[in-house]
Amino acid sequence: MAADTGTKDAKDTRPRVGPAQFVREVRQEWAKTTRPTRREWMVTTMMVFIMVAIATVFFFAVDSLLAFIVQLVLAS
C-alpha cells in the first residue's frame, strides 16, 4: 500500500465548479498564455521542414545501404 506523502490530488484541493465557471477559468488561463510572433512561427516552421528533409535523406541513405548489403549477401 502506498504511503501518504501529505500532498493532495487536484480534485481534493479544488471544489467542483459548473460549466459556466469552468469556461470562465479556461478563458482566464488562455489570456495568460503567449502566442508566437509571425517571425517565430515562420522560423520554427522552417526548422521543422529542414529537420524533416535531413531525416528523409538520412533514412534513405541507411535504407539504400542496407538494401545493398542484403543484395550482396543474397547474391552469394
Buried (B, 14 or more C-beta within 10 A) or exposed (E): EEEEEEEEEEEEEEEEEEEEEEEEEEEEEEEEEEEEEEEEEEEEEEEEEEEEEEEEEEEEEEEEEEEEEEEEEEEE
